[in-house]
Amino acid sequence: MKGVKLSVLVDLQGLPLSIIVVPANKNDSTLYIPTLKNFEIKRLVGRPVNRPSKVTADAMYDTVKIRKYNRKRGIKSNIPVNKRNRKKKRKGRPIKVDKKEYKKKSIVERFFSWIESCKKVLPRYEIKEESYLGVVMVAAIIRLHQVLG
């Protein structure tokens, strides 16, 4: 395996909610649904929370499959239209993007830059994906401790 790719779901503070490690030759849009399925917050009483209320993502996640998945599960999508995916204009209501919310997408980029600044994460000394995920999780726990105190 030549490289790895991290697929991460973060909250508005940049804290990781779901992390998946896959080979680098996978397309980002195919990792969207497994990353959301990996998301779960356990509560003391009642069922766990297993889906976010709103998702903001890049235009590369503008696929019919992702939009249908979000609509079916009641997740609000804030994903701009990818011009390369649309050969001709579609009929119906246009897809609206909240520009103010979309600017908050940089939180994910800040999380990645912080994770890559950790000494053990970027070079990837571990051979197995599970071991690498463990190193990423330890780095994420350190980040949680720094933010939450």
Residue pairs with C-beta under 8 A, 6 or more apart in sequence:
1 23
1 24
2 24
2 25
3 23
3 24
3 124
4 21
4 22
4 23
4 24
4 124
4 129
4 132
5 21
5 22
5 23
5 24
5 26
5 28
5 31
6 19
6 20
6 21
6 112
6 115
6 136
7 19
7 20
7 21
7 22
7 28
7 31
7 32
7 34
7 35
8 16
8 18
8 19
8 20
8 35
8 108
8 111
8 112
9 16
9 17
9 18
9 19
9 35
9 36
9 38
9 39
9 52
10 16
10 17
10 107
10 108
10 111
11 17
12 104
12 107
13 107
13 147
14 107
14 108
14 110
14 111
14 114
14 143
14 147
15 143
15 144
15 147
15 148
16 111
16 140
16 143
16 144
17 39
17 41
17 52
18 35
18 36
18 38
18 39
19 38
19 133
19 136
19 137
19 140
20 31
20 34
20 35
20 38
21 129
21 132
21 133
21 136
22 31
22 129
23 129
28 58
28 60
28 61
29 60
29 61
29 63
29 65
29 66
32 57
32 61
32 66
32 69
33 65
33 66
33 69
36 51
36 52
36 55
36 69
36 75
39 50
39 51
39 52
40 48
40 49
40 50
41 48
41 49
41 50
42 48
43 49
51 73
51 74
51 75
52 75
53 75
53 76
54 75
54 76
54 77
54 78
54 101
55 70
55 75
55 76
55 77
55 78
55 79
56 78
56 79
56 101
56 102
56 104
56 105
57 77
57 78
57 79
57 105
58 79
58 80
58 105
59 79
59 80
59 81
59 82
59 83
60 82
61 79
62 79
62 80
62 81
62 82
62 85
63 85
66 77
66 79
67 77
67 79
69 75
70 76
70 77
71 77
78 97
78 98
78 101
78 102
79 95
79 97
80 95
80 97
80 102
81 95
81 97
111 143
114 143
115 121
115 136
115 139
115 140
115 143
116 122
118 139
118 142
120 135
120 139
121 135
121 136
121 139
124 132
126 132
126 134
126 135
